Amino acid sequence: MNFLPNTIDISKVQTLLYHFPDGQVLRLEIKDIEQLATLKFEIGRFCDTSDINGILHFYPHGNS
């Protein structure tokens, strides 16, 4: 299942920041594309800054 929008080049993603509704952030270092593909996400929005700093932000529904 492809959960990422087609506009995100996942080969540039080095870190995923998962922003929780309470303000906390979980930082996941991504070593390879397969690792990113195994993650399961709920409904939410992505903010891709990987071209700038290698970070992909995820904001779950209710926090986006």
Secondary structure, DSSP 8 states (H G I E B T S, - for coil): ---S-TT--GGG--EEEEE-TTS-EEEEE--SHHHHHT----SEEEEEEHHHHSEEEEEETT--
